[in-house]
């Protein structure tokens, strides 16, 4: 198949591109002029310079595609707010509307559990039909929700859309990619305290997420959406397990989110004087006030998909991070 892909130089998009190219599919990847495209070219992908914020720049690469996969996203909390809105909202609108205009048969939107704004306050796992938790805790949640609504608008007009909602994604390659950065900070003993340790979170291994997306492309009917979220744990449980695997002492101090928020406010002037960013963005603290527990049984049942557990996925990931 001919597959158009945005986000192919990113963590999730790059892994998906490698797997699809290895299966013999033709990959046509949209890349920025400043992107490092060496890995894409090594797997035989054709690269086209453009930007999701420029609808016309995607036209050549998307024309004649059997699938359009939109995996590009901006989650840099330190970047200008307008840039995140342009990529996550306008970019989704541009990719979906162009796919509709060009008559692309199938469209895969790679969204995020951020779309939901969290899971229920009682800690119960949310499904695909769960109500959105508002107000949204971060600009990322705001923009991922709005971007997905834009894609749904084109689905209502006839675009054959499927959406996947990944949780926190970890696993090789990349010591700073995905949620590997957080795991590495634990191993480097750079986390002085666990904030929101009782919050429930879901983690999915990168390769399992790719398995799920490929299964979706092969088996799912148009219009069917899937959470792909893996195991549920607590923040404290994850930190303790990673510390144990890395043979480092876990942080002893636990802070409620409110106290951490107050401390960050007090420390802001110090970081500003030193010309440094705070170690945690305020929006990340707001996200830690929510549960992020999700139930991906629909994907497991309908796609015959079996993601590994954290007990299976964390040891190899910790070993990889310690070696890099």
PAGU-364085 format. One line per 10 residues: number of its first residue (from 1); their letters; for each residue x, y, z of C-alpha. Coordinates in steps of 0.5 Angstrom, whole numbers. Example, Ala and Ser with C-alpha at 12.3 -4.5 7.8 and 13.67 -1.06 7.14 Angstrom:
1> AS> 25 -9 16 ~ 27 -2 14
END
This chain:
1> XXXXXXXXXX> 0 0 0 ~ 2 7 -1 ~ 2 11 6 ~ 2 18 7 ~ 5 20 14 ~ 6 26 18 ~ 10 26 25 ~ 15 21 21 ~ 21 24 25 ~ 18 23 32
11> XXXXXXXXXX> 18 18 37 ~ 11 14 35 ~ 11 16 28 ~ 18 14 27 ~ 17 7 30 ~ 11 6 26 ~ 14 8 19 ~ 20 3 21 ~ 15 -3 22 ~ 11 -1 15
21> XXXXXXXXXX> 17 0 11 ~ 19 -7 13 ~ 13 -10 11 ~ 14 -7 4 ~ 9 -1 4 ~ 11 5 1 ~ 12 11 6 ~ 11 18 4 ~ 13 22 10 ~ 12 30 11
31> XXXXXXXXXX> 18 33 14 ~ 20 40 16 ~ 26 43 12 ~ 30 43 19 ~ 28 35 20 ~ 33 30 21 ~ 31 25 15 ~ 37 20 16 ~ 33 15 19 ~ 27 15 14
41> XXXXXXXXXX> 31 15 8 ~ 35 9 11 ~ 28 5 11 ~ 27 7 4 ~ 21 12 6 ~ 20 18 1 ~ 21 25 4 ~ 17 31 2 ~ 18 38 5 ~ 12 41 8
51> XXXXXXXXXX> 9 43 15 ~ 2 41 17 ~ 0 48 18 ~ 1 49 11 ~ -5 45 7 ~ -2 46 0 ~ 5 43 2 ~ 2 36 4 ~ -2 35 -3 ~ 4 32 -7
61> XXXXXXXXXX> 6 27 -2 ~ -2 25 0 ~ -4 24 -7 ~ -5 17 -9 ~ -5 15 -2 ~ -9 9 1 ~ -8 11 8 ~ -6 18 11 ~ -4 17 18 ~ -3 24 22
71> XXXXXXXXXX> 1 23 28 ~ 4 30 28 ~ 3 33 35 ~ 7 39 39 ~ 7 37 46 ~ 13 42 48 ~ 10 46 54 ~ 16 51 53 ~ 14 53 46 ~ 10 59 44
81> XXXXXXXXXX> 2 57 46 ~ 0 59 39 ~ 5 54 35 ~ 2 48 39 ~ -5 51 37 ~ -3 51 30 ~ 0 44 30 ~ -5 40 34 ~ -11 44 32 ~ -10 47 25
91> XXXXXXXXXX> -5 41 23 ~ -11 36 24 ~ -16 40 20 ~ -11 41 15 ~ -9 33 14 ~ -17 31 15 ~ -20 36 10 ~ -14 35 5 ~ -15 27 5 ~ -23 28 4
101> XXXXXXXXXX> -21 33 -2 ~ -16 28 -5 ~ -21 22 -4 ~ -16 18 1 ~ -20 12 2 ~ -17 11 10 ~ -15 16 15 ~ -12 14 22 ~ -11 20 27 ~ -6 19 32
111> XXXXXXXXXX> -9 22 38 ~ -8 22 46 ~ -11 20 52 ~ -10 28 53 ~ -17 28 49 ~ -21 26 55 ~ -17 31 60 ~ -16 25 65 ~ -20 19 67 ~ -26 19 73
121> XXXXXXXXXX> -24 22 79 ~ -26 16 83 ~ -20 12 80 ~ -24 8 75 ~ -21 6 68 ~ -25 10 63 ~ -27 7 56 ~ -28 10 49 ~ -35 13 51 ~ -32 16 58
131> XXXXXXXXXX> -34 23 59 ~ -29 29 58 ~ -26 31 65 ~ -27 39 64 ~ -24 44 65 ~ -18 41 61 ~ -11 41 65 ~ -7 43 60 ~ -6 47 53 ~ -4 40 50
141> XXXXXXXXXX> -11 37 53 ~ -14 43 50 ~ -11 43 43 ~ -11 35 42 ~ -19 35 44 ~ -20 41 39 ~ -16 37 34 ~ -20 31 34 ~ -26 34 34 ~ -24 37 27
151> XXXXXXXXXX> -22 30 25 ~ -29 28 27 ~ -32 34 23 ~ -29 31 17 ~ -31 24 18 ~ -39 26 19 ~ -38 29 12 ~ -35 22 9 ~ -28 21 11 ~ -27 14 13
161> XXXXXXXXXX> -23 15 20 ~ -20 11 25 ~ -17 14 31 ~ -12 11 37 ~ -12 14 43 ~ -5 12 46 ~ -3 13 54 ~ 4 15 56 ~ 9 11 51 ~ 15 8 53
171> XXXXXXXXXX> 21 3 51 ~ 27 4 46 ~ 29 7 42 ~ 31 14 45 ~ 33 16 52 ~ 29 22 52 ~ 23 20 47 ~ 16 19 50 ~ 16 18 57 ~ 23 15 57
181> XXXXXXXXXX> 25 22 59 ~ 21 21 66 ~ 24 14 67 ~ 31 16 66 ~ 30 22 71 ~ 28 17 76 ~ 34 12 74 ~ 39 19 75 ~ 36 20 82 ~ 34 27 79
191> XXXXXXXXXX> 27 27 82 ~ 27 29 89 ~ 20 28 91 ~ 14 24 88 ~ 8 29 86 ~ 1 26 86 ~ 4 19 88 ~ -3 16 89 ~ -6 18 82 ~ -7 12 77
201> XXXXXXXXXX> -4 12 70 ~ -3 8 64 ~ 3 6 60 ~ 4 3 54 ~ 10 0 50 ~ 12 3 44 ~ 12 -3 40 ~ 6 -6 43 ~ 2 1 41 ~ 5 0 34
211> XXXXXXXXXX> 2 -7 34 ~ -4 -4 35 ~ -4 1 30 ~ -2 -4 25 ~ -8 -9 27 ~ -13 -3 27 ~ -11 -2 19 ~ -12 -9 18 ~ -18 -11 22 ~ -22 -5 24
221> XXXXXXXXXX> -28 -2 20 ~ -28 5 19 ~ -31 10 24 ~ -29 5 30 ~ -24 8 35 ~ -19 5 40 ~ -16 6 47 ~ -9 3 47 ~ -6 4 54 ~ -3 -2 57
231> XXXXXXXXXX> -3 -3 64 ~ -6 1 70 ~ -1 3 76 ~ 0 9 81 ~ 5 14 80 ~ 9 12 86 ~ 8 5 84 ~ 12 6 78 ~ 17 10 81 ~ 19 5 86
241> XXXXXXXXXX> 19 -1 81 ~ 23 3 76 ~ 28 5 82 ~ 28 -3 84 ~ 30 -5 77 ~ 35 0 76 ~ 38 -1 83 ~ 37 6 86 ~ 34 8 92 ~ 27 11 90
251> XXXXXXXXXX> 25 18 92 ~ 23 18 100 ~ 19 25 99 ~ 12 25 97 ~ 8 31 96 ~ 1 33 94 ~ 0 37 88 ~ -3 43 91 ~ 4 43 96 ~ 8 42 90
261> XXXXXXXXXX> 4 48 86 ~ 5 53 91 ~ 13 51 92 ~ 14 52 84 ~ 10 59 85 ~ 15 61 90 ~ 21 58 86 ~ 19 61 80 ~ 23 68 81 ~ 30 64 82
271> XXXXXXXXXX> 29 60 76 ~ 28 66 72 ~ 34 70 75 ~ 38 64 73 ~ 36 64 66 ~ 33 57 67 ~ 26 53 66 ~ 23 50 72 ~ 24 43 73 ~ 16 42 72
281> XXXXXXXXXX> 11 46 68 ~ 5 48 72 ~ 1 45 67 ~ 4 38 68 ~ 3 39 75 ~ -5 40 74 ~ -5 34 70 ~ -2 30 76 ~ -8 32 80 ~ -12 28 75
291> XXXXXXXXXX> -12 20 74 ~ -10 18 67 ~ -13 10 68 ~ -16 8 62 ~ -19 1 59 ~ -17 -2 52 ~ -21 -8 52 ~ -24 -6 46 ~ -18 -6 42 ~ -16 -13 46
301> XXXXXXXXXX> -22 -16 44 ~ -24 -13 37 ~ -17 -13 34 ~ -14 -19 38 ~ -9 -15 41 ~ -4 -17 47 ~ 0 -11 50 ~ 6 -13 54 ~ 5 -12 62 ~ 9 -7 65
311> XXXXXXXXXX> 13 -13 69 ~ 15 -15 62 ~ 16 -8 59 ~ 20 -4 64 ~ 26 -9 65 ~ 28 -9 58 ~ 27 -1 58 ~ 31 0 64 ~ 37 -4 62 ~ 37 0 55
321> XXXX> 36 7 59 ~ 42 5 63 ~ 46 3 57 ~ 45 9 53
END
